[in-house]
Amino acid sequence: MLQKGYMRYEDLPLKTKDGRNISVEFVSNVYDVDHRRVIQCNIRNITERKRAEEALKASEVSYRRLFESAKDGILIIDAMTD
């Protein structure tokens, strides 16, 4: 971190004090403040976002399989387009 000036983990698994497993985004930066090196760490819980992304991916796979295996023609009409 001292060489690059930052450290970043997009998806870091952590265990909370009460034993739950969560995913976090961890970003740490080194700054000079009044001629002193300061390290700032930001930790964001991304557990819900990851769950939503995984659910979306599963849904996309499910619909793709449905369309690929369909024996009948499928027509999708969007009322908002002309």
Buried (B, 14 or more C-beta within 10 A) or exposed (E): EEEEEEBEEEEEEEEEEEEEEBBBBBBBBBEEEEEEEEEEEEEEEBBEEEEEEEEEEEEEEEEEEEEEEEEEEEEEEEEEEE
